[in-house]
Amino acid sequence: MSTPPLLPSRIPLWLTPLKIPVFRALWTTWLVANVCMYTNDVAAAWMMTSLTTSATLIALVQTAANLPVLLLGLPSGALADILNRKHFLVFTQLWLAINATLLFVSSVFNLLNPIFLLLLTFINGVGLAMRWPVYAAIVPDLVPRDNLHLALGLNSIAMNASRILGPLIAGLIIAGIGTEYVFALNMVLSLAMTTIVLRWKNESYISTLPGERFFGAMRVGAQYVRQSKPMRSILIRSFLFYMQSSSLLALLPVIAKSHFDGDANTFTLLLSCLGFGAIIVGSQLNYLRDKFTPQQMASFGIIFLSISSAGVVLVPNLWYAAPIMVLSGMSWFSVGNTLSTASQLSLPNWIRARGMSFYQMSLMGGSALGAFVWGKITNSTDVTTGVVASAIFGILALLLIRKHRIHGHEAEDLSPVCPIERPHPSRDIDPHEGPVMISIEYHIRKEQADVFRKLMAKTRRSRLKQGALSWSLFEDAEHAGKFLEYFVFETWADYLRRFDRFTADDLAMQEERHRLHIDSSPPKLTRRIATQLKQ
């Protein structure tokens, strides 16, 4: 990608990442891509109203747009980790451009019917499901670690701005020249953004090992998240937060139209206030991070969001509700940015797209379930009860997840290191041979055995996060203090990949294990590979 001129040095601190030309170009792509996403959703929903009067089919437009994210989150993350990320991002952009072209041509020639429109909407959702994990994985490579929260804040600002701009642009085009030209605009913009990505000259790590297998990559992704305490805490918090916060967005049309007896302008005002609040906090992220820990940002944000969302439906008129919506946007952004940053910092580069796909699925799953639950409560009672119920749920959920804390970037050092000796096999081993079993023998003082077992519990999580199929620890029944650790990898190539996945935290654990080992020589390590039996 050619290097655009740098921005002036005297810019607000929250805009600092935009001084990096590559991030600025890809952030622009992200902004435009999300505007296209929202314009497409609005145009598809409006087009469906002209094709059918069925409320079910009209509602299914949103289902078709969001379902791929839940179905394809992990496969998309796996592809983004095992393929060249630039090429994969280009592919997703072309996918969306082709789909926009099909929508445009089909609408111009009156080829659309409700089922075909739902199919094309679903296919568009597939492209979005593929794009999000790869973009999320790219960002940490473009900005310094200390500025990652600012970069992610700018991404969230782009998302909030596009949530306002997308429907506004779509509405103007639909009213002025016709729905099909929304699809035409998306086609042009998607192709333009593709050219920007093509100009990006990324430097990717080239491994001498064969690429990970697709299903194996998904297994390792799920295994890593399951064994990572920080990621488990973030996913639980993310699911519950977006389940609670979805009430305000899902019920906002009802709040605007029924609760405040308003119209489309009322809805746009409330939505704009929400986005404006998010942008305010985005511009003050550095100040807030100096004053509060990530745990405090997440907890205080949920409390204020619960109070402010309830306040929106409890105040007497729109003029009180509008500023409260700004507070809701500020609270929502502070929690969302904290969770997103924490998830990025909890993942090493080699697994980042797969890990972020789980974050995306928890976000979408929580939002989908929350919209359903609060919608059901609202249908049975009224919108005030639905929103207040979600606020109460937010406070109760915060109490229930006290032990799932969010730590800062100092919690884990995921810097890649490779201090362990690489194997030197006595013969040439095919990378696909396996399984491979590694055993390590330790001699531990009797009084240190419990300390050693606790350390090996952390070691187990580390081996499994690196991709091991299984892990066990055995104690010699006849010699006190003699332990044997063994773990198994599916293939020789999978075993060799662990050397690229070894982190500073893994090194610290290895040194601690060696300190507990009482022999003068290091723990005995043996590598065994399965052999074929001849009948």
C-alpha positions as CSV (number, residue, x, y, z in Angstrom):
1,M,0.0,0.0,0.0
2,S,1.5,3.4,-0.9
3,T,2.2,5.7,2.0
4,P,-0.1,8.7,2.3
5,P,1.3,11.8,3.9
6,L,1.2,11.7,7.7
7,L,-1.4,13.6,9.6
8,P,-0.2,16.8,11.4
9,S,1.6,15.9,14.6
10,R,-0.6,18.2,16.7
11,I,-3.8,16.2,16.7
12,P,-5.9,15.0,19.7
13,L,-4.5,12.0,21.5
14,W,-7.4,9.8,20.7
15,L,-6.7,10.3,17.0
16,T,-3.1,9.2,17.4
17,P,-3.4,5.8,15.6
18,L,-4.6,7.7,12.4
19,K,-1.1,9.1,12.1
20,I,0.0,5.6,11.0
21,P,-0.7,5.5,7.2
22,V,-1.6,1.8,7.0
23,F,-4.0,1.9,9.9
24,R,-5.5,5.1,8.5
25,A,-6.2,3.5,5.2
26,L,-7.6,0.3,6.7
27,W,-9.7,2.3,9.2
28,T,-11.2,4.2,6.3
29,T,-12.0,0.8,4.7
30,W,-13.6,-0.3,7.9
31,L,-15.7,2.8,8.2
32,V,-16.9,2.7,4.6
33,A,-17.5,-1.1,4.8
34,N,-19.7,-0.7,7.8
35,V,-21.7,2.1,6.2
36,C,-22.3,-0.3,3.3
37,M,-23.4,-2.9,5.8
38,Y,-26.0,-0.7,7.4
39,T,-27.2,0.7,4.0
40,N,-27.6,-2.8,2.7
41,D,-29.6,-3.9,5.8
42,V,-32.0,-0.9,5.4
43,A,-32.4,-1.3,1.7
44,A,-33.0,-5.1,1.9
45,A,-35.6,-4.6,4.6
46,W,-37.3,-1.8,2.6
47,M,-37.2,-3.9,-0.6
48,M,-38.8,-6.8,1.2
49,T,-41.8,-4.6,2.1
50,S,-42.4,-4.0,-1.6
51,L,-42.2,-7.7,-2.3
52,T,-44.5,-9.1,0.4
53,T,-46.8,-8.1,3.2
54,S,-45.7,-11.0,5.4
55,A,-44.4,-9.7,8.7
56,T,-42.5,-12.9,9.1
57,L,-40.6,-12.6,5.9
58,I,-39.8,-8.9,6.6
59,A,-38.5,-9.9,10.1
60,L,-36.4,-12.7,8.5
61,V,-34.3,-10.1,6.7
62,Q,-32.5,-9.3,10.0
63,T,-32.2,-13.0,10.8
64,A,-30.6,-13.7,7.4
65,A,-28.2,-10.9,7.9
66,N,-27.0,-11.9,11.4
67,L,-27.3,-15.7,11.3
68,P,-24.0,-16.3,9.4
69,V,-22.0,-14.6,12.1
70,L,-23.2,-17.2,14.6
71,L,-22.8,-20.1,12.2
72,L,-19.5,-19.2,10.6
73,G,-17.7,-17.2,13.3
74,L,-15.2,-20.0,14.2
75,P,-14.6,-21.3,10.6
76,S,-14.0,-17.7,9.4
77,G,-11.5,-17.2,12.3
78,A,-9.7,-20.4,11.4
79,L,-9.4,-19.4,7.8
80,A,-8.1,-15.9,8.8
81,D,-5.4,-17.5,10.9
82,I,-4.2,-20.2,8.5
83,L,-4.4,-18.1,5.2
84,N,-2.6,-14.9,4.2
85,R,-4.7,-12.3,6.0
86,K,-4.3,-9.7,3.3
87,H,-5.5,-12.1,0.6
88,F,-8.4,-13.3,2.8
89,L,-9.5,-9.7,3.4
90,V,-9.4,-8.9,-0.3
91,F,-11.5,-12.1,-0.9
92,T,-14.2,-11.0,1.6
93,Q,-14.4,-7.5,0.0
94,L,-14.8,-9.0,-3.4
95,W,-17.4,-11.4,-2.1
96,L,-19.4,-8.4,-0.8
97,A,-18.9,-6.4,-4.0
98,I,-20.2,-9.3,-6.1
99,N,-23.2,-9.8,-3.8
100,A,-24.0,-6.1,-4.1
101,T,-23.8,-6.4,-7.9
102,L,-26.2,-9.3,-7.9
103,L,-28.6,-7.3,-5.7
104,F,-28.4,-4.3,-8.0
105,V,-28.9,-6.2,-11.2
106,S,-31.7,-8.4,-9.8
107,S,-33.6,-5.3,-8.5
108,V,-33.1,-3.4,-11.8
109,F,-34.5,-6.2,-13.9
110,N,-37.2,-7.2,-11.4
111,L,-35.8,-10.6,-10.7
112,L,-36.1,-10.4,-6.9
113,N,-38.6,-12.3,-4.9
114,P,-38.8,-12.7,-1.1
115,I,-36.8,-16.0,-1.0
116,F,-34.1,-14.8,-3.5
117,L,-33.7,-11.5,-1.5
118,L,-33.4,-13.5,1.8
119,L,-30.8,-15.7,0.1
120,L,-28.7,-12.8,-1.1
121,T,-29.0,-11.1,2.3
122,F,-27.7,-14.3,3.9
123,I,-24.8,-14.5,1.4
124,N,-24.0,-10.9,2.3
125,G,-24.0,-11.9,5.9
126,V,-21.5,-14.7,5.1
127,G,-19.1,-12.1,3.7
128,L,-19.5,-10.0,6.8
129,A,-18.9,-13.0,9.0
130,M,-15.7,-13.8,7.2
131,R,-14.4,-10.1,7.2
132,W,-14.8,-9.3,10.9
133,P,-12.3,-11.8,12.4
134,V,-9.6,-11.1,9.8
135,Y,-9.9,-7.3,10.3
136,A,-9.8,-7.7,14.1
137,A,-6.7,-9.9,13.8
138,I,-4.9,-7.4,11.6
139,V,-5.3,-4.2,13.8
140,P,-2.9,-5.2,16.6
141,D,-0.1,-5.7,14.0
142,L,-0.6,-2.1,12.7
143,V,-0.4,-0.1,15.9
144,P,1.9,-0.1,19.0
145,R,0.5,-2.1,21.9
146,D,0.1,0.9,24.1
147,N,-2.1,2.5,21.5
148,L,-4.3,-0.5,20.8
149,H,-7.1,0.7,23.0
150,L,-7.2,4.0,21.0
151,A,-7.2,2.1,17.7
152,L,-10.0,-0.2,18.8
153,G,-11.8,2.9,20.1
154,L,-11.6,4.5,16.6
155,N,-13.0,1.2,15.2
156,S,-15.9,1.5,17.6
157,I,-16.4,5.1,16.7
158,A,-16.5,4.1,13.0
159,M,-19.1,1.5,13.8
160,N,-21.3,4.0,15.7
161,A,-20.9,6.6,13.0
162,S,-21.8,4.1,10.3
163,R,-24.9,3.1,12.4
164,I,-26.1,6.7,11.9
165,L,-24.7,7.4,8.4
166,G,-25.8,4.1,6.9
167,P,-29.5,4.3,7.5
168,L,-29.4,8.1,6.7
169,I,-27.7,7.6,3.3
170,A,-30.0,4.6,2.5
171,G,-33.1,6.6,3.4
172,L,-32.0,9.6,1.2
173,I,-31.2,7.3,-1.8
174,I,-34.4,5.2,-1.4
175,A,-36.5,8.4,-1.2
176,G,-34.7,10.1,-4.0
177,I,-33.8,7.6,-6.8
178,G,-34.8,4.1,-5.6
179,T,-33.7,1.2,-3.5
180,E,-31.7,-0.5,-6.2
181,Y,-29.2,2.4,-6.2
182,V,-28.3,1.7,-2.6
183,F,-27.0,-1.7,-3.8
184,A,-25.2,0.1,-6.7
185,L,-23.5,2.4,-4.2
186,N,-22.4,-0.6,-2.1
187,M,-21.0,-2.2,-5.2
188,V,-18.9,0.8,-6.1
189,L,-17.7,1.4,-2.5
190,S,-16.8,-2.3,-2.0
191,L,-14.7,-2.3,-5.1
192,A,-13.0,0.9,-4.1
193,M,-12.2,-0.5,-0.7
194,T,-10.8,-3.6,-2.3
195,T,-8.3,-1.6,-4.3
196,I,-7.1,0.1,-1.0
197,V,-6.6,-3.3,0.6
198,L,-4.7,-4.5,-2.5
199,R,-2.3,-1.7,-2.2
200,W,-1.4,-2.7,1.4
201,K,2.1,-4.1,1.5
202,N,1.9,-6.4,4.6
203,E,4.8,-8.3,6.0
204,S,3.5,-11.7,7.1
205,Y,5.4,-14.5,8.8
206,I,6.2,-17.3,6.4
207,S,6.5,-20.7,8.1
208,T,8.5,-23.6,6.7
209,L,5.8,-26.0,8.1
210,P,2.7,-27.0,6.1
211,G,-0.4,-25.0,6.8
212,E,-2.7,-26.0,9.6
213,R,-5.6,-28.2,8.6
214,F,-8.9,-26.5,8.6
215,F,-10.7,-28.7,11.2
216,G,-7.6,-28.9,13.3
217,A,-7.3,-25.2,13.3
218,M,-10.9,-24.9,14.6
219,R,-10.2,-27.5,17.3
220,V,-7.1,-25.6,18.5
221,G,-9.0,-22.3,18.5
222,A,-11.8,-23.7,20.6
223,Q,-9.2,-25.4,22.9
224,Y,-7.2,-22.3,23.4
225,V,-10.3,-20.3,24.4
226,R,-11.4,-23.0,26.7
227,Q,-8.0,-23.1,28.5
228,S,-7.5,-19.4,28.7
229,K,-9.0,-18.0,31.9
230,P,-8.8,-14.3,30.7
231,M,-10.7,-15.2,27.5
232,R,-13.3,-17.2,29.3
233,S,-14.0,-14.3,31.6
234,I,-14.2,-11.9,28.7
235,L,-16.6,-14.1,26.8
236,I,-18.9,-14.6,29.8
237,R,-18.9,-10.8,30.5
238,S,-19.4,-10.0,26.8
239,F,-22.4,-12.4,26.4
240,L,-24.2,-11.0,29.4
241,F,-23.3,-7.4,28.7
242,Y,-24.6,-7.5,25.1
243,M,-27.7,-9.5,26.2
244,Q,-28.5,-6.7,28.6
245,S,-27.6,-3.7,26.4
246,S,-29.5,-5.2,23.4
247,S,-32.7,-4.1,25.0
248,L,-32.2,-0.4,24.2
249,L,-31.2,-0.9,20.6
250,A,-33.8,-3.6,19.9
251,L,-36.6,-1.7,21.4
252,L,-35.6,1.8,20.3
253,P,-38.1,1.9,17.4
254,V,-40.9,1.0,19.9
255,I,-39.6,3.6,22.4
256,A,-39.6,6.3,19.7
257,K,-42.9,5.4,18.1
258,S,-45.1,4.1,20.9
259,H,-43.5,5.4,24.1
260,F,-42.9,9.0,22.9
261,D,-45.6,9.1,20.2
262,G,-42.8,10.0,17.7
263,D,-41.9,9.2,14.1
264,A,-38.8,8.3,12.1
265,N,-37.2,11.6,13.1
266,T,-37.6,10.7,16.8
267,F,-35.9,7.4,16.2
268,T,-33.0,9.0,14.4
269,L,-32.6,11.6,17.2
270,L,-32.4,8.9,19.9
271,L,-30.0,6.8,17.8
272,S,-27.8,9.8,17.0
273,C,-27.6,10.6,20.7
274,L,-26.5,7.1,21.5
275,G,-23.8,7.4,18.8
276,F,-22.8,10.8,20.0
277,G,-22.2,9.5,23.5
278,A,-20.0,6.8,22.2
279,I,-17.9,9.3,20.2
280,I,-17.5,11.5,23.3
281,V,-16.0,8.6,25.3
282,G,-13.9,7.5,22.4
283,S,-12.2,10.9,22.4
284,Q,-11.5,10.6,26.1
285,L,-10.2,7.0,26.3
286,N,-6.7,7.8,27.4
287,Y,-7.9,10.0,30.3
288,L,-10.3,7.3,31.4
289,R,-7.7,4.6,31.3
290,D,-5.4,6.7,33.5
291,K,-8.2,7.1,36.1
292,F,-9.8,3.6,36.0
293,T,-8.7,0.0,35.6
294,P,-10.3,-2.2,32.9
295,Q,-12.3,-3.9,35.6
296,Q,-13.6,-0.6,36.9
297,M,-14.4,0.6,33.4
298,A,-16.4,-2.5,32.7
299,S,-18.2,-2.6,36.0
300,F,-19.0,1.2,36.3
301,G,-20.1,1.2,32.6
302,I,-22.6,-1.6,33.2
303,I,-24.0,0.2,36.3
304,F,-24.4,3.5,34.5
305,L,-25.8,1.8,31.4
306,S,-28.4,0.0,33.5
307,I,-29.5,3.2,35.2
308,S,-29.5,5.3,32.1
309,S,-31.4,2.8,29.9
310,A,-34.1,2.6,32.6
311,G,-34.1,6.4,32.8
312,V,-34.8,6.7,29.0
313,V,-38.2,5.0,29.5
314,L,-39.0,6.5,32.9
315,V,-38.6,10.2,32.1
316,P,-41.7,12.1,31.0
317,N,-40.7,13.3,27.5
318,L,-38.2,13.1,24.7
319,W,-36.2,16.1,25.8
320,Y,-35.2,14.4,29.0
321,A,-34.6,11.1,27.2
322,A,-32.2,12.5,24.5
323,P,-29.4,13.5,27.0
324,I,-29.9,10.3,28.9
325,M,-29.4,8.4,25.6
326,V,-26.0,10.3,25.3
327,L,-25.1,8.9,28.7
328,S,-26.2,5.4,27.6
329,G,-23.9,5.7,24.6
330,M,-21.0,6.7,26.8
331,S,-21.6,3.8,29.1
332,W,-22.1,1.3,26.3
333,F,-18.9,2.4,24.6
334,S,-16.7,2.2,27.7
335,V,-17.8,-1.4,28.4
336,G,-17.6,-2.5,24.7
337,N,-14.1,-1.0,24.2
338,T,-12.8,-2.4,27.4
339,L,-14.0,-5.9,26.5
340,S,-12.7,-5.7,22.9
341,T,-9.3,-4.4,24.0
342,A,-9.0,-7.0,26.8
343,S,-9.8,-9.8,24.3
344,Q,-7.2,-8.6,21.8
345,L,-4.5,-8.4,24.5
346,S,-5.4,-11.9,25.8
347,L,-4.6,-13.5,22.4
348,P,-1.2,-14.1,20.7
349,N,-1.0,-13.3,17.0
350,W,-1.1,-16.9,15.8
351,I,-4.6,-17.5,17.3
352,R,-6.0,-14.0,17.3
353,A,-8.6,-14.3,14.5
354,R,-10.0,-17.5,16.0
355,G,-10.1,-16.0,19.4
356,M,-11.8,-12.8,18.2
357,S,-14.3,-15.0,16.3
358,F,-15.4,-16.4,19.7
359,Y,-15.7,-12.8,21.0
360,Q,-17.8,-11.9,18.0
361,M,-20.1,-15.0,18.5
362,S,-20.5,-14.1,22.2
363,L,-21.4,-10.6,21.2
364,M,-23.9,-11.6,18.5
365,G,-25.3,-14.5,20.6
366,G,-25.9,-12.2,23.6
367,S,-27.5,-9.5,21.4
368,A,-29.8,-12.0,19.7
369,L,-30.9,-13.7,22.9
370,G,-31.4,-10.4,24.6
371,A,-33.5,-8.9,21.8
372,F,-35.7,-12.0,21.9
373,V,-36.1,-12.0,25.7
374,W,-36.7,-8.3,26.1
375,G,-39.0,-8.3,23.1
376,K,-41.1,-11.1,24.6
377,I,-41.3,-9.3,27.9
378,T,-42.4,-6.1,26.1
379,N,-45.0,-7.9,24.1
380,S,-46.5,-9.4,27.3
381,T,-46.3,-6.1,29.2
382,D,-45.0,-2.8,27.8
383,V,-41.7,-1.3,26.7
384,T,-41.0,0.4,30.0
385,T,-41.2,-3.0,31.8
386,G,-39.0,-4.6,29.1
387,V,-36.2,-2.0,29.4
388,V,-36.4,-1.8,33.2
389,A,-36.2,-5.6,33.4
390,S,-33.0,-5.6,31.3
391,A,-31.5,-2.9,33.6
392,I,-32.2,-5.1,36.7
393,F,-30.7,-8.1,34.8
394,G,-27.5,-6.0,34.2
395,I,-27.0,-5.2,37.9
396,L,-27.7,-8.8,38.9
397,A,-25.4,-10.2,36.2
398,L,-22.7,-7.9,37.4
399,L,-23.0,-9.4,40.9
400,L,-22.9,-13.0,39.6
401,I,-19.7,-12.5,37.6
402,R,-17.6,-10.8,40.2
403,K,-14.9,-13.6,40.0
404,H,-14.6,-13.1,36.2
405,R,-12.3,-10.2,36.4
406,I,-10.8,-8.2,33.5
407,H,-7.1,-7.6,33.9
408,G,-4.9,-5.1,32.1
409,H,-2.2,-5.9,29.5
410,E,0.2,-6.8,32.3
411,A,-1.8,-10.0,33.2
412,E,-0.1,-12.2,30.6
413,D,3.1,-11.7,28.7
414,L,2.3,-13.3,25.3
415,S,5.5,-12.1,23.6
416,P,6.8,-15.0,21.4
417,V,10.1,-16.6,22.6
418,C,11.7,-19.9,21.7
419,P,14.3,-20.9,24.4
420,I,13.6,-24.6,24.2
421,E,15.8,-26.8,22.2
422,R,14.3,-27.9,18.8
423,P,14.3,-31.7,18.1
424,H,17.0,-33.3,16.0
425,P,15.4,-36.6,14.9
426,S,17.5,-39.5,13.8
427,R,15.6,-39.8,10.5
428,D,13.6,-37.6,8.2
429,I,10.1,-37.4,9.6
430,D,7.1,-36.5,7.3
431,P,5.3,-33.4,8.8
432,H,2.0,-35.4,8.7
433,E,3.3,-38.4,10.6
434,G,1.8,-38.8,14.1
435,P,0.6,-38.9,16.7
436,V,3.6,-37.5,18.6
437,M,4.0,-38.2,22.3
438,I,6.4,-36.1,24.4
439,S,7.3,-37.2,27.9
440,I,9.3,-35.2,30.5
441,E,10.6,-36.8,33.8
442,Y,10.8,-34.7,36.9
443,H,12.4,-35.5,40.4
444,I,10.7,-33.3,43.0
445,R,11.3,-33.1,46.8
446,K,8.5,-34.6,48.8
447,E,7.7,-31.4,50.6
448,Q,7.5,-29.6,47.2
449,A,5.1,-32.0,45.6
450,D,1.9,-30.0,46.2
451,V,3.6,-26.8,44.8
452,F,4.7,-28.8,41.8
453,R,1.1,-30.1,41.2
454,K,-0.3,-26.6,41.2
455,L,2.4,-25.5,38.7
456,M,1.6,-28.5,36.5
457,A,-2.1,-27.5,36.4
458,K,-1.0,-24.2,34.8
459,T,1.4,-26.2,32.6
460,R,-1.5,-28.4,31.4
461,R,-3.4,-25.3,30.2
462,S,-0.4,-24.0,28.4
463,R,0.3,-27.3,26.5
464,L,-3.4,-27.5,25.5
465,K,-3.4,-23.9,24.3
466,Q,-0.4,-24.7,22.1
467,G,-2.5,-27.4,20.4
468,A,-1.8,-30.7,22.3
469,L,-4.5,-33.3,21.9
470,S,-4.1,-34.6,25.4
471,W,-2.1,-34.1,28.6
472,S,-1.5,-36.2,31.7
473,L,0.8,-36.3,34.8
474,F,1.8,-39.5,36.5
475,E,3.5,-40.1,39.8
476,D,5.8,-43.1,40.2
477,A,4.2,-45.6,42.6
478,E,7.5,-46.9,43.8
479,H,9.7,-43.7,43.9
480,A,8.4,-40.8,45.9
481,G,8.8,-37.4,44.1
482,K,9.3,-38.9,40.6
483,F,6.7,-37.5,38.1
484,L,6.2,-38.1,34.4
485,E,4.5,-35.5,32.3
486,Y,3.3,-36.5,28.9
487,F,1.4,-34.7,26.1
488,V,0.4,-35.7,22.6
489,F,0.2,-33.8,19.3
490,E,-1.8,-35.0,16.3
491,T,1.2,-34.7,13.8
492,W,4.9,-33.9,13.8
493,A,4.1,-30.5,12.1
494,D,1.6,-29.7,14.9
495,Y,4.3,-30.5,17.5
496,L,6.9,-28.3,15.7
497,R,4.4,-25.4,15.7
498,R,4.5,-25.2,19.5
499,F,8.0,-23.7,19.1
500,D,6.5,-20.7,17.3
501,R,3.8,-20.5,20.0
502,F,6.0,-20.5,23.0
503,T,5.5,-17.3,25.0
504,A,7.3,-15.4,27.8
505,D,4.8,-16.8,30.2
506,D,5.6,-20.3,29.1
507,L,9.3,-19.6,29.6
508,A,8.6,-18.4,33.2
509,M,6.7,-21.7,33.9
510,Q,9.5,-23.7,32.4
511,E,12.1,-22.0,34.6
512,E,9.9,-22.6,37.6
513,R,9.5,-26.3,36.8
514,H,13.3,-26.6,36.4
515,R,13.9,-24.9,39.8
516,L,11.7,-27.5,41.5
517,H,13.6,-30.4,39.7
518,I,16.3,-31.5,42.1
519,D,18.7,-33.4,39.8
520,S,21.8,-31.7,38.5
521,S,20.8,-32.4,34.9
522,P,17.6,-31.0,33.3
523,P,14.4,-33.0,33.3
524,K,14.7,-35.9,30.8
525,L,12.7,-35.1,27.7
526,T,11.7,-37.9,25.2
527,R,9.9,-37.5,21.9
528,R,8.1,-40.5,20.4
529,I,6.3,-40.8,17.1
530,A,3.7,-43.5,16.4
531,T,4.9,-46.3,14.2
532,Q,3.0,-48.5,11.8
533,L,2.6,-52.1,12.7
534,K,3.0,-54.7,10.0
535,Q,0.5,-57.5,10.0
